[in-house]
């Protein structure tokens, strides 16, 4: 190998040895900058993120006093599915060597997810307890039983639980389910804790004794800023 080739090879090695640490350092700086931006984004998101809280009488009273219930949006703590079967359906009965019985009917499936926003239409009373009529459909504006609104009653533990289901003309009373359509998740009217309670609510009672209900929640942003004033004491001579 000629001396010129050897010199050029050594020069290339020297340039690589010089450039490699610089590239590593730039990658480290870029990584630190990215981590810093990610941390800043997480901090900003955490400061302004809305959390879900169970609606309670104290919070509701404050909303009514300061803003009214019209701007407030409420949500269910669990997915709610209601099935409405068509009423007065005629069965078809035929006998041709074999007996053939058939039925053709319509069914409405009404689903409310945890993120479906609801509006409080009216506040009434049910056996002395506050009753909230809530709509999750912009076309529904009529509160009360046998309407398109859902009813949530205040219980002894200061929550608002499902107590009344909507009605649709030409359809039977709905069968409602908590979470999924499954016989073990069907909601039925029953006492929440004791027989002394004023109202039954829709619930699922599991074999282990745990009770599952459909409650009202609200989204709330708590933004509390603290301004720190610093001073250093000089001490006593």
C-alpha positions as CSV (number, residue, x, y, z in Angstrom):
1,X,0.0,0.0,0.0
2,X,1.3,3.4,-0.9
3,X,2.1,6.1,1.7
4,X,-0.6,8.4,0.3
5,X,-3.3,5.8,0.7
6,X,-2.2,5.1,4.3
7,X,-2.2,8.8,5.1
8,X,-5.8,9.2,3.7
9,X,-7.0,6.2,5.7
10,X,-5.6,7.6,8.9
11,X,-7.2,11.0,8.2
12,X,-10.5,9.3,7.7
13,X,-10.2,7.4,11.0
14,X,-9.3,10.6,12.8
15,X,-12.3,12.4,11.4
16,X,-14.6,9.5,12.4
17,X,-13.1,9.5,15.9
18,X,-13.8,13.2,16.2
19,X,-17.3,13.2,14.7
20,X,-18.6,10.2,16.7
21,X,-18.5,11.8,20.2
22,X,-20.0,15.0,18.7
23,X,-22.9,13.0,17.3
24,X,-23.4,11.2,20.6
25,X,-23.5,14.4,22.5
26,X,-26.0,16.0,20.1
27,X,-28.3,12.9,20.4
28,X,-28.1,13.2,24.2
29,X,-29.0,16.9,24.1
30,X,-31.9,16.2,21.7
31,X,-33.1,13.4,24.0
32,X,-33.0,15.6,27.0
33,X,-34.9,18.3,25.2
34,X,-37.6,15.9,24.1
35,X,-38.0,14.6,27.6
36,X,-38.2,18.1,28.9
37,X,-41.0,18.9,26.4
38,X,-42.8,15.7,27.3
39,X,-42.6,16.6,31.0
40,X,-43.9,20.1,30.3
41,X,-46.8,18.7,28.2
42,X,-47.7,16.2,31.0
43,X,-47.6,19.0,33.6
44,X,-49.9,21.3,31.5
45,X,-52.3,18.4,30.8
46,X,-52.4,17.5,34.5
47,X,-53.2,21.0,35.6
48,X,-56.1,21.4,33.2
49,X,-57.5,17.9,33.0
50,X,-61.1,17.4,34.0
51,X,-61.8,14.6,36.5
52,X,-65.1,12.8,37.1
53,X,-66.8,13.1,40.4
54,X,-70.1,11.6,41.7
55,X,-72.7,14.3,41.8
56,X,-73.7,15.1,45.3
57,X,-76.4,17.5,46.9
58,X,-73.8,20.0,48.0
59,X,-72.3,20.4,44.5
60,X,-75.7,20.5,42.9
61,X,-76.9,23.2,45.3
62,X,-73.8,25.3,44.5
63,X,-74.4,24.9,40.8
64,X,-78.1,25.9,41.1
65,X,-77.1,29.0,43.2
66,X,-74.2,30.3,41.1
67,X,-75.0,29.3,37.5
68,X,-78.2,27.2,37.3
69,X,-78.4,23.7,36.1
70,X,-78.8,24.6,32.4
71,X,-75.0,24.9,31.6
72,X,-74.2,21.7,33.6
73,X,-73.7,18.4,31.9
74,X,-74.1,15.1,33.7
75,X,-72.9,11.6,32.9
76,X,-73.6,8.0,34.0
77,X,-70.9,6.2,35.8
78,X,-71.5,3.1,33.7
79,X,-72.8,2.2,30.2
80,X,-76.5,1.9,30.2
81,X,-78.4,-0.2,27.6
82,X,-82.2,-0.3,27.3
83,X,-84.2,-2.6,25.1
84,X,-87.8,-1.6,24.0
85,X,-89.9,-4.4,22.4
86,X,-92.8,-3.5,20.2
87,X,-96.1,-3.9,21.9
88,X,-99.2,-5.8,20.7
89,X,-97.4,-8.0,18.3
90,X,-99.5,-10.8,16.7
91,X,-98.2,-14.3,16.6
92,X,-98.5,-16.3,13.4
93,X,-99.6,-19.9,14.0
94,X,-99.7,-22.4,11.2
95,X,-100.2,-26.2,11.1
96,X,-99.0,-28.1,8.1
97,X,-98.0,-31.5,9.3
98,X,-95.9,-29.6,11.8
99,X,-96.8,-26.7,14.1
100,X,-95.1,-23.5,13.1
101,X,-95.3,-20.5,15.3
102,X,-93.6,-17.2,14.4
103,X,-93.4,-13.6,15.5
104,X,-92.1,-10.5,13.8
105,X,-91.5,-7.4,15.9
106,X,-89.4,-4.3,16.2
107,X,-87.0,-3.5,19.0
108,X,-85.4,-0.3,20.0
109,X,-82.0,-0.4,21.5
110,X,-81.0,2.8,23.4
111,X,-77.4,3.1,24.6
112,X,-76.0,5.7,26.9
113,X,-72.2,5.5,27.2
114,X,-70.1,7.0,30.0
115,X,-69.3,10.0,27.8
116,X,-72.9,10.7,26.7
117,X,-73.6,14.2,28.1
118,X,-77.0,14.7,29.8
119,X,-79.0,17.7,30.8
120,X,-81.1,18.2,33.9
121,X,-84.6,19.1,32.7
122,X,-86.2,19.5,36.1
123,X,-85.8,18.8,39.8
124,X,-88.8,17.3,41.6
125,X,-89.4,15.1,44.6
126,X,-90.1,11.4,45.0
127,X,-91.3,10.3,48.5
128,X,-89.5,13.3,50.0
129,X,-86.2,12.8,48.1
130,X,-85.0,15.1,45.3
131,X,-85.6,13.6,41.9
132,X,-83.6,14.8,38.8
133,X,-85.1,14.3,35.4
134,X,-82.3,14.0,32.9
135,X,-82.3,13.8,29.1
136,X,-79.5,12.5,26.9
137,X,-81.3,13.3,23.6
138,X,-81.5,16.9,22.3
139,X,-85.0,16.1,21.0
140,X,-86.2,15.2,24.4
141,X,-87.3,18.2,26.5
142,X,-90.2,16.9,28.6
143,X,-89.5,15.7,32.1
144,X,-91.6,13.3,34.2
145,X,-92.6,9.7,34.2
146,X,-93.8,8.0,30.9
147,X,-91.7,10.5,28.9
148,X,-88.3,10.3,27.1
149,X,-86.4,11.4,30.3
150,X,-84.5,9.3,32.8
151,X,-85.1,9.8,36.5
152,X,-82.3,9.8,39.2
153,X,-83.2,10.0,42.8
154,X,-81.1,11.1,45.8
155,X,-80.2,8.2,48.1
156,X,-79.2,8.1,51.7
157,X,-75.5,8.1,50.8
158,X,-75.9,11.4,49.0
159,X,-75.7,10.1,45.4
160,X,-78.2,10.2,42.5
161,X,-79.1,6.8,41.2
162,X,-81.3,5.6,38.4
163,X,-84.9,5.2,39.5
164,X,-87.0,5.8,36.3
165,X,-86.7,4.7,32.7
166,X,-88.1,6.4,29.6
167,X,-91.1,5.3,27.6
168,X,-91.7,5.1,23.9
169,X,-95.1,5.0,22.4
170,X,-96.0,1.7,20.9
171,X,-93.4,-0.2,22.8
172,X,-93.3,-2.1,26.1
173,X,-91.5,-1.1,29.2
174,X,-87.8,-1.4,28.7
175,X,-85.4,-4.0,29.9
176,X,-82.2,-2.2,31.0
177,X,-78.7,-3.5,31.6
178,X,-75.6,-2.2,33.3
179,X,-72.6,-2.3,31.1
180,X,-73.6,-5.1,28.7
181,X,-76.8,-6.9,27.6
182,X,-76.5,-10.0,29.8
183,X,-79.0,-11.5,32.2
184,X,-76.7,-11.1,35.1
185,X,-76.4,-7.4,34.4
186,X,-80.1,-6.7,34.1
187,X,-81.2,-3.8,36.3
188,X,-84.2,-4.3,38.6
189,X,-85.9,-2.1,41.1
190,X,-84.9,-2.9,44.7
191,X,-83.8,-1.4,48.0
192,X,-80.2,-0.2,47.9
193,X,-79.3,-1.0,51.5
194,X,-82.2,-1.2,54.0
195,X,-86.0,-1.7,53.8
196,X,-86.4,1.7,55.5
197,X,-85.2,3.6,52.4
198,X,-87.9,5.7,50.8
199,X,-87.3,4.7,47.2
200,X,-86.3,1.6,45.2
201,X,-83.6,2.1,42.6
202,X,-82.4,0.1,39.6
203,X,-79.6,-2.1,40.7
204,X,-77.8,-5.4,40.1
205,X,-77.2,-7.5,43.1
206,X,-74.2,-9.9,42.7
207,X,-73.9,-13.3,44.5
208,X,-71.2,-12.0,46.8
209,X,-73.6,-9.3,48.0
210,X,-72.0,-6.4,46.1
211,X,-74.6,-4.0,44.7
212,X,-74.1,-2.2,41.3
213,X,-76.1,0.9,40.3
214,X,-76.1,3.6,37.7
215,X,-75.2,6.9,39.2
216,X,-74.8,10.5,38.0
217,X,-71.4,12.0,37.6
218,X,-70.0,15.4,36.6
219,X,-66.7,16.5,35.1
220,X,-64.8,19.0,37.2
221,X,-61.5,20.9,36.8
222,X,-59.8,21.9,40.0
223,X,-57.2,24.5,39.3
224,X,-55.6,25.8,42.5
225,X,-52.6,28.0,42.0
226,X,-50.1,28.8,44.8
227,X,-47.9,32.0,44.7
228,X,-44.9,31.6,46.9
229,X,-43.2,34.7,48.3
230,X,-39.7,34.0,49.4
231,X,-37.7,35.8,52.1
232,X,-34.5,34.9,53.8
233,X,-34.2,35.8,57.4
234,X,-31.0,37.7,58.3
235,X,-30.6,36.4,61.7
236,X,-29.8,38.1,65.0
237,X,-26.3,39.6,65.7
